[in-house]
Amino acid sequence: MPGPQHVAIIMDGNGRWAQKKGKIRTFGHKAGVESVRAVVRFARQNNIQSLTLFAFSSENWKRPEEEVSVLMELFNLVLNNEAKRLHKNGVRLKVIGDVSAFDDKLTEKIRKAEAMTADNQELVLNIAANYGGRWDIVNAARQISEAVSEGKMTSSEITEATFDSHISTAGLPELDLLIRTGGEHRISNFLLWQCAYAELYFTDVLWPDFSEDVFQQAVNDFKQRQRRFGLTGEQVSVP
């Protein structure tokens, strides 16, 4: 089977990685930036069209204030240091999620990075920040409801394609593969709509140790699977 065109990753295990080394949890978040660089590099080299990374969930605000603060500082730093690098390598950066919760300075950096890379076509890199799958669905429903109330469409015209055109990953390939690092076996409110027929891959590798070799293992596993989309194995096997 061909390789995936759209891969999403739940980058889990930064805190545990740091604690194993006798460091504070935020040390792991900083170390995880190198893994982000590695997966972006791998995606570009292997013709993956879209890569979606779960950086900060809408539930992460409940974490200790110090950790949240460091995560925000790290997000700022990454935007400062990586946006030009992404642009140079033809990567389009898109931040998905409710960015209205961020301060004006960070929101402006996001806007500038997205604008600078908007025409790039090597890879679409989605950073899910203050994102939740349920938020995504509700947000799409709200937009569609407004369109109906304004007379731009009728309720009978609402289809799955309508929802697809309003979710945060609209216009991108269907999600093929969802990877979660860190040993947990759940999707944690990430890309709920998009995961309908995605293949799931779980690894015990903690995010700062996630390398291009581990990414390749996940892709190899994906290629061995038979994707049936509701059909029988025999139907899929027919040339």
Order of alpha helices (4+ residues) and beta strands (2+ residues): beta-alpha-alpha-beta-alpha-beta-alpha-beta-alpha-alpha-beta-beta-alpha-alpha
